[in-house]
Amino acid sequence: MQQEFSVDIDFRESWTDERIRLNWTEPDMPVYIPYNNIDNFWLPDVYFPNQKATTKHVDTVPNRSFRIFPNGTVRYTSR
């Protein structure tokens, strides 16, 4: 028996990059990178094992968010 399903997800990932550590007194205040500049930053190459097909949500404005925290933590969200 073969079973298939589809799912829509908001994909979030987080990592720390010491090279982009920021220095200011607001430790919890991130820098928001505009969606049109996100491609200038390194992003992990994520894959889903055993996937049949994947597509990204297409809209007039990309549904992506990229935040950098002072300690070098990066949070990326995509739909």
mmCIF file of the N, C-alpha and C atoms, coordinates in Angstrom:
data_MODEL
# 
_entry.id   MODEL 
# 
loop_
_atom_site.group_PDB 
_atom_site.id 
_atom_site.type_symbol 
_atom_site.label_atom_id 
_atom_site.label_alt_id 
_atom_site.label_comp_id 
_atom_site.label_asym_id 
_atom_site.label_entity_id 
_atom_site.label_seq_id 
_atom_site.pdbx_PDB_ins_code 
_atom_site.Cartn_x 
_atom_site.Cartn_y 
_atom_site.Cartn_z 
_atom_site.occupancy 
_atom_site.B_iso_or_equiv 
_atom_site.pdbx_formal_charge 
_atom_site.auth_seq_id 
_atom_site.auth_comp_id 
_atom_site.auth_asym_id 
_atom_site.auth_atom_id 
_atom_site.pdbx_PDB_model_num 
ATOM 1   N N  . MET A 1 1  ? 0.840  -1.169 0.000  1.00 0.00 ? 1  MET A N  1 
ATOM 2   C CA . MET A 1 1  ? 0.000  0.000  0.000  1.00 0.00 ? 1  MET A CA 1 
ATOM 3   C C  . MET A 1 1  ? 0.893  1.242  0.000  1.00 0.00 ? 1  MET A C  1 
ATOM 4   N N  . GLN A 1 2  ? 0.595  2.171  -0.871 1.00 0.00 ? 2  GLN A N  1 
ATOM 5   C CA . GLN A 1 2  ? 1.340  3.418  -0.944 1.00 0.00 ? 2  GLN A CA 1 
ATOM 6   C C  . GLN A 1 2  ? 0.447  4.555  -0.482 1.00 0.00 ? 2  GLN A C  1 
ATOM 7   N N  . GLN A 1 3  ? 0.976  5.350  0.414  1.00 0.00 ? 3  GLN A N  1 
ATOM 8   C CA . GLN A 1 3  ? 0.214  6.485  0.921  1.00 0.00 ? 3  GLN A CA 1 
ATOM 9   C C  . GLN A 1 3  ? 0.996  7.770  0.664  1.00 0.00 ? 3  GLN A C  1 
ATOM 10  N N  . GLU A 1 4  ? 0.278  8.818  0.317  1.00 0.00 ? 4  GLU A N  1 
ATOM 11  C CA . GLU A 1 4  ? 0.880  10.126 0.084  1.00 0.00 ? 4  GLU A CA 1 
ATOM 12  C C  . GLU A 1 4  ? 0.059  11.182 0.804  1.00 0.00 ? 4  GLU A C  1 
ATOM 13  N N  . PHE A 1 5  ? 0.718  12.287 1.137  1.00 0.00 ? 5  PHE A N  1 
ATOM 14  C CA . PHE A 1 5  ? 0.017  13.415 1.731  1.00 0.00 ? 5  PHE A CA 1 
ATOM 15  C C  . PHE A 1 5  ? 0.768  14.690 1.371  1.00 0.00 ? 5  PHE A C  1 
ATOM 16  N N  . SER A 1 6  ? 0.096  15.796 1.500  1.00 0.00 ? 6  SER A N  1 
ATOM 17  C CA . SER A 1 6  ? 0.743  17.089 1.283  1.00 0.00 ? 6  SER A CA 1 
ATOM 18  C C  . SER A 1 6  ? 0.518  17.951 2.520  1.00 0.00 ? 6  SER A C  1 
ATOM 19  N N  . VAL A 1 7  ? 1.402  18.919 2.696  1.00 0.00 ? 7  VAL A N  1 
ATOM 20  C CA . VAL A 1 7  ? 1.335  19.765 3.876  1.00 0.00 ? 7  VAL A CA 1 
ATOM 21  C C  . VAL A 1 7  ? 1.868  21.159 3.527  1.00 0.00 ? 7  VAL A C  1 
ATOM 22  N N  . ASP A 1 8  ? 1.254  22.174 4.096  1.00 0.00 ? 8  ASP A N  1 
ATOM 23  C CA . ASP A 1 8  ? 1.758  23.550 4.010  1.00 0.00 ? 8  ASP A CA 1 
ATOM 24  C C  . ASP A 1 8  ? 2.359  23.885 5.361  1.00 0.00 ? 8  ASP A C  1 
ATOM 25  N N  . ILE A 1 9  ? 3.581  24.384 5.365  1.00 0.00 ? 9  ILE A N  1 
ATOM 26  C CA . ILE A 1 9  ? 4.241  24.694 6.638  1.00 0.00 ? 9  ILE A CA 1 
ATOM 27  C C  . ILE A 1 9  ? 4.873  26.080 6.586  1.00 0.00 ? 9  ILE A C  1 
ATOM 28  N N  . ASP A 1 10 ? 5.015  26.665 7.751  1.00 0.00 ? 10 ASP A N  1 
ATOM 29  C CA . ASP A 1 10 ? 5.897  27.812 7.936  1.00 0.00 ? 10 ASP A CA 1 
ATOM 30  C C  . ASP A 1 10 ? 7.193  27.224 8.470  1.00 0.00 ? 10 ASP A C  1 
ATOM 31  N N  . PHE A 1 11 ? 8.251  27.364 7.712  1.00 0.00 ? 11 PHE A N  1 
ATOM 32  C CA . PHE A 1 11 ? 9.532  26.751 8.060  1.00 0.00 ? 11 PHE A CA 1 
ATOM 33  C C  . PHE A 1 11 ? 10.393 27.757 8.811  1.00 0.00 ? 11 PHE A C  1 
ATOM 34  N N  . ARG A 1 12 ? 10.834 27.385 9.997  1.00 0.00 ? 12 ARG A N  1 
ATOM 35  C CA . ARG A 1 12 ? 11.690 28.257 10.806 1.00 0.00 ? 12 ARG A CA 1 
ATOM 36  C C  . ARG A 1 12 ? 12.967 27.515 11.160 1.00 0.00 ? 12 ARG A C  1 
ATOM 37  N N  . GLU A 1 13 ? 14.074 28.227 11.054 1.00 0.00 ? 13 GLU A N  1 
ATOM 38  C CA . GLU A 1 13 ? 15.347 27.644 11.464 1.00 0.00 ? 13 GLU A CA 1 
ATOM 39  C C  . GLU A 1 13 ? 16.175 28.714 12.153 1.00 0.00 ? 13 GLU A C  1 
ATOM 40  N N  . SER A 1 14 ? 17.078 28.252 12.999 1.00 0.00 ? 14 SER A N  1 
ATOM 41  C CA . SER A 1 14 ? 17.905 29.158 13.788 1.00 0.00 ? 14 SER A CA 1 
ATOM 42  C C  . SER A 1 14 ? 19.308 28.582 13.898 1.00 0.00 ? 14 SER A C  1 
ATOM 43  N N  . TRP A 1 15 ? 20.306 29.448 13.844 1.00 0.00 ? 15 TRP A N  1 
ATOM 44  C CA . TRP A 1 15 ? 21.691 29.034 14.015 1.00 0.00 ? 15 TRP A CA 1 
ATOM 45  C C  . TRP A 1 15 ? 22.480 30.223 14.533 1.00 0.00 ? 15 TRP A C  1 
ATOM 46  N N  . THR A 1 16 ? 23.689 29.973 14.994 1.00 0.00 ? 16 THR A N  1 
ATOM 47  C CA . THR A 1 16 ? 24.558 31.032 15.505 1.00 0.00 ? 16 THR A CA 1 
ATOM 48  C C  . THR A 1 16 ? 25.788 31.135 14.620 1.00 0.00 ? 16 THR A C  1 
ATOM 49  N N  . ASP A 1 17 ? 26.100 32.347 14.214 1.00 0.00 ? 17 ASP A N  1 
ATOM 50  C CA . ASP A 1 17 ? 27.260 32.617 13.379 1.00 0.00 ? 17 ASP A CA 1 
ATOM 51  C C  . ASP A 1 17 ? 28.088 33.694 14.086 1.00 0.00 ? 17 ASP A C  1 
ATOM 52  N N  . GLU A 1 18 ? 29.209 33.304 14.637 1.00 0.00 ? 18 GLU A N  1 
ATOM 53  C CA . GLU A 1 18 ? 30.063 34.228 15.397 1.00 0.00 ? 18 GLU A CA 1 
ATOM 54  C C  . GLU A 1 18 ? 30.570 35.394 14.541 1.00 0.00 ? 18 GLU A C  1 
ATOM 55  N N  . ARG A 1 19 ? 30.625 35.219 13.232 1.00 0.00 ? 19 ARG A N  1 
ATOM 56  C CA . ARG A 1 19 ? 31.159 36.267 12.350 1.00 0.00 ? 19 ARG A CA 1 
ATOM 57  C C  . ARG A 1 19 ? 30.256 37.487 12.269 1.00 0.00 ? 19 ARG A C  1 
ATOM 58  N N  . ILE A 1 20 ? 28.985 37.328 12.598 1.00 0.00 ? 20 ILE A N  1 
ATOM 59  C CA . ILE A 1 20 ? 28.074 38.476 12.505 1.00 0.00 ? 20 ILE A CA 1 
ATOM 60  C C  . ILE A 1 20 ? 27.587 38.928 13.880 1.00 0.00 ? 20 ILE A C  1 
ATOM 61  N N  . ARG A 1 21 ? 28.371 38.645 14.888 1.00 0.00 ? 21 ARG A N  1 
ATOM 62  C CA . ARG A 1 21 ? 28.042 39.102 16.244 1.00 0.00 ? 21 ARG A CA 1 
ATOM 63  C C  . ARG A 1 21 ? 28.031 40.629 16.262 1.00 0.00 ? 21 ARG A C  1 
ATOM 64  N N  . LEU A 1 22 ? 27.016 41.198 16.888 1.00 0.00 ? 22 LEU A N  1 
ATOM 65  C CA . LEU A 1 22 ? 26.833 42.644 16.929 1.00 0.00 ? 22 LEU A CA 1 
ATOM 66  C C  . LEU A 1 22 ? 27.147 43.162 18.337 1.00 0.00 ? 22 LEU A C  1 
ATOM 67  N N  . ASN A 1 23 ? 27.564 44.396 18.433 1.00 0.00 ? 23 ASN A N  1 
ATOM 68  C CA . ASN A 1 23 ? 27.898 44.966 19.734 1.00 0.00 ? 23 ASN A CA 1 
ATOM 69  C C  . ASN A 1 23 ? 27.022 46.175 20.031 1.00 0.00 ? 23 ASN A C  1 
ATOM 70  N N  . TRP A 1 24 ? 26.059 46.001 20.897 1.00 0.00 ? 24 TRP A N  1 
ATOM 71  C CA . TRP A 1 24 ? 25.268 47.098 21.422 1.00 0.00 ? 24 TRP A CA 1 
ATOM 72  C C  . TRP A 1 24 ? 24.653 46.669 22.739 1.00 0.00 ? 24 TRP A C  1 
ATOM 73  N N  . THR A 1 25 ? 24.016 47.593 23.422 1.00 0.00 ? 25 THR A N  1 
ATOM 74  C CA . THR A 1 25 ? 23.562 47.332 24.791 1.00 0.00 ? 25 THR A CA 1 
ATOM 75  C C  . THR A 1 25 ? 22.204 46.653 24.869 1.00 0.00 ? 25 THR A C  1 
ATOM 76  N N  . GLU A 1 26 ? 21.477 46.512 23.780 1.00 0.00 ? 26 GLU A N  1 
ATOM 77  C CA . GLU A 1 26 ? 20.166 45.858 23.773 1.00 0.00 ? 26 GLU A CA 1 
ATOM 78  C C  . GLU A 1 26 ? 20.341 44.400 23.359 1.00 0.00 ? 26 GLU A C  1 
ATOM 79  N N  . PRO A 1 27 ? 20.594 43.486 24.310 1.00 0.00 ? 27 PRO A N  1 
ATOM 80  C CA . PRO A 1 27 ? 20.937 42.104 23.947 1.00 0.00 ? 27 PRO A CA 1 
ATOM 81  C C  . PRO A 1 27 ? 19.819 41.325 23.281 1.00 0.00 ? 27 PRO A C  1 
ATOM 82  N N  . ASP A 1 28 ? 18.559 41.697 23.488 1.00 0.00 ? 28 ASP A N  1 
ATOM 83  C CA . ASP A 1 28 ? 17.449 40.945 22.911 1.00 0.00 ? 28 ASP A CA 1 
ATOM 84  C C  . ASP A 1 28 ? 16.828 41.608 21.692 1.00 0.00 ? 28 ASP A C  1 
ATOM 85  N N  . MET A 1 29 ? 17.404 42.726 21.255 1.00 0.00 ? 29 MET A N  1 
ATOM 86  C CA . MET A 1 29 ? 16.819 43.460 20.136 1.00 0.00 ? 29 MET A CA 1 
ATOM 87  C C  . MET A 1 29 ? 17.501 43.056 18.832 1.00 0.00 ? 29 MET A C  1 
ATOM 88  N N  . PRO A 1 30 ? 16.756 42.364 17.938 1.00 0.00 ? 30 PRO A N  1 
ATOM 89  C CA . PRO A 1 30 ? 17.380 41.914 16.689 1.00 0.00 ? 30 PRO A CA 1 
ATOM 90  C C  . PRO A 1 30 ? 17.385 42.996 15.617 1.00 0.00 ? 30 PRO A C  1 
ATOM 91  N N  . VAL A 1 31 ? 18.185 42.756 14.595 1.00 0.00 ? 31 VAL A N  1 
ATOM 92  C CA . VAL A 1 31 ? 18.187 43.564 13.386 1.00 0.00 ? 31 VAL A CA 1 
ATOM 93  C C  . VAL A 1 31 ? 17.354 42.791 12.373 1.00 0.00 ? 31 VAL A C  1 
ATOM 94  N N  . TYR A 1 32 ? 16.359 43.438 11.793 1.00 0.00 ? 32 TYR A N  1 
ATOM 95  C CA . TYR A 1 32 ? 15.524 42.806 10.771 1.00 0.00 ? 32 TYR A CA 1 
ATOM 96  C C  . TYR A 1 32 ? 16.100 43.140 9.404  1.00 0.00 ? 32 TYR A C  1 
ATOM 97  N N  . ILE A 1 33 ? 16.378 42.112 8.634  1.00 0.00 ? 33 ILE A N  1 
ATOM 98  C CA . ILE A 1 33 ? 16.924 42.295 7.290  1.00 0.00 ? 33 ILE A CA 1 
ATOM 99  C C  . ILE A 1 33 ? 15.765 42.308 6.298  1.00 0.00 ? 33 ILE A C  1 
ATOM 100 N N  . PRO A 1 34 ? 15.675 43.311 5.425  1.00 0.00 ? 34 PRO A N  1 
ATOM 101 C CA . PRO A 1 34 ? 14.590 43.342 4.430  1.00 0.00 ? 34 PRO A CA 1 
ATOM 102 C C  . PRO A 1 34 ? 14.624 42.106 3.533  1.00 0.00 ? 34 PRO A C  1 
ATOM 103 N N  . TYR A 1 35 ? 13.454 41.634 3.141  1.00 0.00 ? 35 TYR A N  1 
ATOM 104 C CA . TYR A 1 35 ? 13.357 40.389 2.380  1.00 0.00 ? 35 TYR A CA 1 
ATOM 105 C C  . TYR A 1 35 ? 14.173 40.423 1.088  1.00 0.00 ? 35 TYR A C  1 
ATOM 106 N N  . ASN A 1 36 ? 14.347 41.589 0.480  1.00 0.00 ? 36 ASN A N  1 
ATOM 107 C CA . ASN A 1 36 ? 15.098 41.652 -0.773 1.00 0.00 ? 36 ASN A CA 1 
ATOM 108 C C  . ASN A 1 36 ? 16.614 41.588 -0.555 1.00 0.00 ? 36 ASN A C  1 
ATOM 109 N N  . ASN A 1 37 ? 17.085 41.616 0.697  1.00 0.00 ? 37 ASN A N  1 
ATOM 110 C CA . ASN A 1 37 ? 18.520 41.490 0.997  1.00 0.00 ? 37 ASN A CA 1 
ATOM 111 C C  . ASN A 1 37 ? 18.877 40.138 1.609  1.00 0.00 ? 37 ASN A C  1 
ATOM 112 N N  . ILE A 1 38 ? 17.901 39.293 1.852  1.00 0.00 ? 38 ILE A N  1 
ATOM 113 C CA . ILE A 1 38 ? 18.158 38.006 2.508  1.00 0.00 ? 38 ILE A CA 1 
ATOM 114 C C  . ILE A 1 38 ? 19.123 37.150 1.699  1.00 0.00 ? 38 ILE A C  1 
ATOM 115 N N  . ASP A 1 39 ? 19.046 37.218 0.377  1.00 0.00 ? 39 ASP A N  1 
ATOM 116 C CA . ASP A 1 39 ? 19.909 36.386 -0.457 1.00 0.00 ? 39 ASP A CA 1 
ATOM 117 C C  . ASP A 1 39 ? 21.378 36.765 -0.356 1.00 0.00 ? 39 ASP A C  1 
ATOM 118 N N  . ASN A 1 40 ? 21.705 37.877 0.287  1.00 0.00 ? 40 ASN A N  1 
ATOM 119 C CA . ASN A 1 40 ? 23.101 38.261 0.494  1.00 0.00 ? 40 ASN A CA 1 
ATOM 120 C C  . ASN A 1 40 ? 23.725 37.537 1.682  1.00 0.00 ? 40 ASN A C  1 
ATOM 121 N N  . PHE A 1 41 ? 22.929 36.772 2.422  1.00 0.00 ? 41 PHE A N  1 
ATOM 122 C CA . PHE A 1 41 ? 23.415 36.057 3.597  1.00 0.00 ? 41 PHE A CA 1 
ATOM 123 C C  . PHE A 1 41 ? 23.446 34.560 3.330  1.00 0.00 ? 41 PHE A C  1 
ATOM 124 N N  . TRP A 1 42 ? 24.326 33.873 4.055  1.00 0.00 ? 42 TRP A N  1 
ATOM 125 C CA . TRP A 1 42 ? 24.407 32.419 3.956  1.00 0.00 ? 42 TRP A CA 1 
ATOM 126 C C  . TRP A 1 42 ? 23.170 31.800 4.595  1.00 0.00 ? 42 TRP A C  1 
ATOM 127 N N  . LEU A 1 43 ? 22.595 30.805 3.938  1.00 0.00 ? 43 LEU A N  1 
ATOM 128 C CA . LEU A 1 43 ? 21.472 30.048 4.474  1.00 0.00 ? 43 LEU A CA 1 
ATOM 129 C C  . LEU A 1 43 ? 21.830 28.567 4.416  1.00 0.00 ? 43 LEU A C  1 
ATOM 130 N N  . PRO A 1 44 ? 21.480 27.805 5.442  1.00 0.00 ? 44 PRO A N  1 
ATOM 131 C CA . PRO A 1 44 ? 21.755 26.368 5.414  1.00 0.00 ? 44 PRO A CA 1 
ATOM 132 C C  . PRO A 1 44 ? 21.017 25.692 4.260  1.00 0.00 ? 44 PRO A C  1 
ATOM 133 N N  . ASP A 1 45 ? 21.604 24.651 3.726  1.00 0.00 ? 45 ASP A N  1 
ATOM 134 C CA . ASP A 1 45 ? 20.985 23.870 2.665  1.00 0.00 ? 45 ASP A CA 1 
ATOM 135 C C  . ASP A 1 45 ? 20.124 22.794 3.316  1.00 0.00 ? 45 ASP A C  1 
ATOM 136 N N  . VAL A 1 46 ? 18.834 23.033 3.390  1.00 0.00 ? 46 VAL A N  1 
ATOM 137 C CA . VAL A 1 46 ? 17.910 22.143 4.091  1.00 0.00 ? 46 VAL A CA 1 
ATOM 138 C C  . VAL A 1 46 ? 17.218 21.238 3.080  1.00 0.00 ? 46 VAL A C  1 
ATOM 139 N N  . TYR A 1 47 ? 17.077 19.983 3.444  1.00 0.00 ? 47 TYR A N  1 
ATOM 140 C CA . TYR A 1 47 ? 16.332 19.060 2.597  1.00 0.00 ? 47 TYR A CA 1 
ATOM 141 C C  . TYR A 1 47 ? 15.485 18.152 3.480  1.00 0.00 ? 47 TYR A C  1 
ATOM 142 N N  . PHE A 1 48 ? 14.467 17.567 2.890  1.00 0.00 ? 48 PHE A N  1 
ATOM 143 C CA . PHE A 1 48 ? 13.575 16.650 3.584  1.00 0.00 ? 48 PHE A CA 1 
ATOM 144 C C  . PHE A 1 48 ? 13.750 15.269 2.959  1.00 0.00 ? 48 PHE A C  1 
ATOM 145 N N  . PRO A 1 49 ? 14.303 14.322 3.694  1.00 0.00 ? 49 PRO A N  1 
ATOM 146 C CA . PRO A 1 49 ? 14.501 12.985 3.137  1.00 0.00 ? 49 PRO A CA 1 
ATOM 147 C C  . PRO A 1 49 ? 13.172 12.365 2.699  1.00 0.00 ? 49 PRO A C  1 
ATOM 148 N N  . ASN A 1 50 ? 13.214 11.606 1.637  1.00 0.00 ? 50 ASN A N  1 
ATOM 149 C CA . ASN A 1 50 ? 12.059 10.877 1.105  1.00 0.00 ? 50 ASN A CA 1 
ATOM 150 C C  . ASN A 1 50 ? 10.944 11.781 0.588  1.00 0.00 ? 50 ASN A C  1 
ATOM 151 N N  . GLN A 1 51 ? 11.267 13.008 0.275  1.00 0.00 ? 51 GLN A N  1 
ATOM 152 C CA . GLN A 1 51 ? 10.243 13.898 -0.266 1.00 0.00 ? 51 GLN A CA 1 
ATOM 153 C C  . GLN A 1 51 ? 9.956  13.545 -1.721 1.00 0.00 ? 51 GLN A C  1 
ATOM 154 N N  . LYS A 1 52 ? 8.745  13.722 -2.119 1.00 0.00 ? 52 LYS A N  1 
ATOM 155 C CA . LYS A 1 52 ? 8.390  13.492 -3.513 1.00 0.00 ? 52 LYS A CA 1 
ATOM 156 C C  . LYS A 1 52 ? 8.570  14.776 -4.315 1.00 0.00 ? 52 LYS A C  1 
ATOM 157 N N  . ALA A 1 53 ? 8.121  15.891 -3.754 1.00 0.00 ? 53 ALA A N  1 
ATOM 158 C CA . ALA A 1 53 ? 8.267  17.193 -4.411 1.00 0.00 ? 53 ALA A CA 1 
ATOM 159 C C  . ALA A 1 53 ? 8.117  18.284 -3.362 1.00 0.00 ? 53 ALA A C  1 
ATOM 160 N N  . THR A 1 54 ? 8.786  19.414 -3.592 1.00 0.00 ? 54 THR A N  1 
ATOM 161 C CA . THR A 1 54 ? 8.612  20.575 -2.730 1.00 0.00 ? 54 THR A CA 1 
ATOM 162 C C  . THR A 1 54 ? 8.428  21.809 -3.601 1.00 0.00 ? 54 THR A C  1 
ATOM 163 N N  . THR A 1 55 ? 7.655  22.736 -3.096 1.00 0.00 ? 55 THR A N  1 
ATOM 164 C CA . THR A 1 55 ? 7.480  24.022 -3.758 1.00 0.00 ? 55 THR A CA 1 
ATOM 165 C C  . THR A 1 55 ? 7.457  25.099 -2.691 1.00 0.00 ? 55 THR A C  1 
ATOM 166 N N  . LYS A 1 56 ? 7.870  26.289 -3.071 1.00 0.00 ? 56 LYS A N  1 
ATOM 167 C CA . LYS A 1 56 ? 7.808  27.423 -2.155 1.00 0.00 ? 56 LYS A CA 1 
ATOM 168 C C  . LYS A 1 56 ? 6.559  28.231 -2.449 1.00 0.00 ? 56 LYS A C  1 
ATOM 169 N N  . HIS A 1 57 ? 5.999  28.782 -1.398 1.00 0.00 ? 57 HIS A N  1 
ATOM 170 C CA . HIS A 1 57 ? 4.821  29.628 -1.525 1.00 0.00 ? 57 HIS A CA 1 
ATOM 171 C C  . HIS A 1 57 ? 5.175  30.840 -2.378 1.00 0.00 ? 57 HIS A C  1 
ATOM 172 N N  . VAL A 1 58 ? 4.353  31.152 -3.358 1.00 0.00 ? 58 VAL A N  1 
ATOM 173 C CA . VAL A 1 58 ? 4.607  32.287 -4.242 1.00 0.00 ? 58 VAL A CA 1 
ATOM 174 C C  . VAL A 1 58 ? 3.545  33.351 -3.982 1.00 0.00 ? 58 VAL A C  1 
ATOM 175 N N  . ASP A 1 59 ? 4.018  34.561 -3.752 1.00 0.00 ? 59 ASP A N  1 
ATOM 176 C CA . ASP A 1 59 ? 3.120  35.681 -3.496 1.00 0.00 ? 59 ASP A CA 1 
ATOM 177 C C  . ASP A 1 59 ? 3.736  36.921 -4.130 1.00 0.00 ? 59 ASP A C  1 
ATOM 178 N N  . THR A 1 60 ? 3.027  38.033 -4.113 1.00 0.00 ? 60 THR A N  1 
ATOM 179 C CA . THR A 1 60 ? 3.576  39.256 -4.693 1.00 0.00 ? 60 THR A CA 1 
ATOM 180 C C  . THR A 1 60 ? 4.802  39.743 -3.928 1.00 0.00 ? 60 THR A C  1 
ATOM 181 N N  . VAL A 1 61 ? 4.826  39.494 -2.624 1.00 0.00 ? 61 VAL A N  1 
ATOM 182 C CA . VAL A 1 61 ? 5.976  39.818 -1.785 1.00 0.00 ? 61 VAL A CA 1 
ATOM 183 C C  . VAL A 1 61 ? 6.403  38.523 -1.097 1.00 0.00 ? 61 VAL A C  1 
ATOM 184 N N  . PRO A 1 62 ? 7.670  38.151 -1.197 1.00 0.00 ? 62 PRO A N  1 
ATOM 185 C CA . PRO A 1 62 ? 8.105  36.895 -0.576 1.00 0.00 ? 62 PRO A CA 1 
ATOM 186 C C  . PRO A 1 62 ? 7.799  36.854 0.924  1.00 0.00 ? 62 PRO A C  1 
ATOM 187 N N  . ASN A 1 63 ? 7.307  35.726 1.370  1.00 0.00 ? 63 ASN A N  1 
ATOM 188 C CA . ASN A 1 63 ? 7.003  35.529 2.793  1.00 0.00 ? 63 ASN A CA 1 
ATOM 189 C C  . ASN A 1 63 ? 8.235  34.992 3.499  1.00 0.00 ? 63 ASN A C  1 
ATOM 190 N N  . ARG A 1 64 ? 9.200  35.890 3.732  1.00 0.00 ? 64 ARG A N  1 
ATOM 191 C CA . ARG A 1 64 ? 10.435 35.496 4.402  1.00 0.00 ? 64 ARG A CA 1 
ATOM 192 C C  . ARG A 1 64 ? 10.795 36.531 5.455  1.00 0.00 ? 64 ARG A C  1 
ATOM 193 N N  . SER A 1 65 ? 11.407 36.060 6.507  1.00 0.00 ? 65 SER A N  1 
ATOM 194 C CA . SER A 1 65 ? 11.855 36.942 7.584  1.00 0.00 ? 65 SER A CA 1 
ATOM 195 C C  . SER A 1 65 ? 13.259 36.507 7.993  1.00 0.00 ? 65 SER A C  1 
ATOM 196 N N  . PHE A 1 66 ? 14.136 37.474 8.227  1.00 0.00 ? 66 PHE A N  1 
ATOM 197 C CA . PHE A 1 66 ? 15.527 37.196 8.590  1.00 0.00 ? 66 PHE A CA 1 
ATOM 198 C C  . PHE A 1 66 ? 15.926 38.162 9.691  1.00 0.00 ? 66 PHE A C  1 
ATOM 199 N N  . ARG A 1 67 ? 16.232 37.632 10.857 1.00 0.00 ? 67 ARG A N  1 
ATOM 200 C CA . ARG A 1 67 ? 16.609 38.465 11.997 1.00 0.00 ? 67 ARG A CA 1 
ATOM 201 C C  . ARG A 1 67 ? 17.984 38.056 12.511 1.00 0.00 ? 67 ARG A C  1 
ATOM 202 N N  . ILE A 1 68 ? 18.791 39.047 12.873 1.00 0.00 ? 68 ILE A N  1 
ATOM 203 C CA . ILE A 1 68 ? 20.104 38.798 13.462 1.00 0.00 ? 68 ILE A CA 1 
ATOM 204 C C  . ILE A 1 68 ? 20.091 39.392 14.866 1.00 0.00 ? 68 ILE A C  1 
ATOM 205 N N  . PHE A 1 69 ? 20.421 38.556 15.853 1.00 0.00 ? 69 PHE A N  1 
ATOM 206 C CA . PHE A 1 69 ? 20.494 39.000 17.241 1.00 0.00 ? 69 PHE A CA 1 
ATOM 207 C C  . PHE A 1 69 ? 21.931 39.367 17.585 1.00 0.00 ? 69 PHE A C  1 
ATOM 208 N N  . PRO A 1 70 ? 22.132 40.221 18.588 1.00 0.00 ? 70 PRO A N  1 
ATOM 209 C CA . PRO A 1 70 ? 23.477 40.694 18.920 1.00 0.00 ? 70 PRO A CA 1 
ATOM 210 C C  . PRO A 1 70 ? 24.499 39.587 19.190 1.00 0.00 ? 70 PRO A C  1 
ATOM 211 N N  . ASN A 1 71 ? 24.080 38.435 19.699 1.00 0.00 ? 71 ASN A N  1 
ATOM 212 C CA . ASN A 1 71 ? 25.034 37.357 20.005 1.00 0.00 ? 71 ASN A CA 1 
ATOM 213 C C  . ASN A 1 71 ? 25.395 36.530 18.759 1.00 0.00 ? 71 ASN A C  1 
ATOM 214 N N  . GLY A 1 72 ? 24.874 36.908 17.578 1.00 0.00 ? 72 GLY A N  1 
ATOM 215 C CA . GLY A 1 72 ? 25.172 36.199 16.346 1.00 0.00 ? 72 GLY A CA 1 
ATOM 216 C C  . GLY A 1 72 ? 24.144 35.153 15.974 1.00 0.00 ? 72 GLY A C  1 
ATOM 217 N N  . THR A 1 73 ? 23.091 35.022 16.763 1.00 0.00 ? 73 THR A N  1 
ATOM 218 C CA . THR A 1 73 ? 22.019 34.092 16.436 1.00 0.00 ? 73 THR A CA 1 
ATOM 219 C C  . THR A 1 73 ? 21.198 34.635 15.280 1.00 0.00 ? 73 THR A C  1 
ATOM 220 N N  . VAL A 1 74 ? 20.934 33.787 14.307 1.00 0.00 ? 74 VAL A N  1 
ATOM 221 C CA . VAL A 1 74 ? 20.136 34.152 13.137 1.00 0.00 ? 74 VAL A CA 1 
ATOM 222 C C  . VAL A 1 74 ? 18.852 33.343 13.180 1.00 0.00 ? 74 VAL A C  1 
ATOM 223 N N  . ARG A 1 75 ? 17.726 33.989 12.913 1.00 0.00 ? 75 ARG A N  1 
ATOM 224 C CA . ARG A 1 75 ? 16.442 33.300 12.816 1.00 0.00 ? 75 ARG A CA 1 
ATOM 225 C C  . ARG A 1 75 ? 15.842 33.600 11.453 1.00 0.00 ? 75 ARG A C  1 
ATOM 226 N N  . TYR A 1 76 ? 15.586 32.529 10.700 1.00 0.00 ? 76 TYR A N  1 
ATOM 227 C CA . TYR A 1 76 ? 15.059 32.641 9.354  1.00 0.00 ? 76 TYR A CA 1 
ATOM 228 C C  . TYR A 1 76 ? 13.714 31.930 9.291  1.00 0.00 ? 76 TYR A C  1 
ATOM 229 N N  . THR A 1 77 ? 12.728 32.584 8.700  1.00 0.00 ? 77 THR A N  1 
ATOM 230 C CA . THR A 1 77 ? 11.396 32.013 8.546  1.00 0.00 ? 77 THR A CA 1 
ATOM 231 C C  . THR A 1 77 ? 11.002 32.136 7.083  1.00 0.00 ? 77 THR A C  1 
ATOM 232 N N  . SER A 1 78 ? 10.413 31.078 6.563  1.00 0.00 ? 78 SER A N  1 
ATOM 233 C CA . SER A 1 78 ? 9.959  31.073 5.187  1.00 0.00 ? 78 SER A CA 1 
ATOM 234 C C  . SER A 1 78 ? 8.681  30.275 5.067  1.00 0.00 ? 78 SER A C  1 
ATOM 235 N N  . ARG A 1 79 ? 7.875  30.625 4.098  1.00 0.00 ? 79 ARG A N  1 
ATOM 236 C CA . ARG A 1 79 ? 6.667  29.850 3.857  1.00 0.00 ? 79 ARG A CA 1 
ATOM 237 C C  . ARG A 1 79 ? 6.729  29.250 2.491  1.00 0.00 ? 79 ARG A C  1 
# 
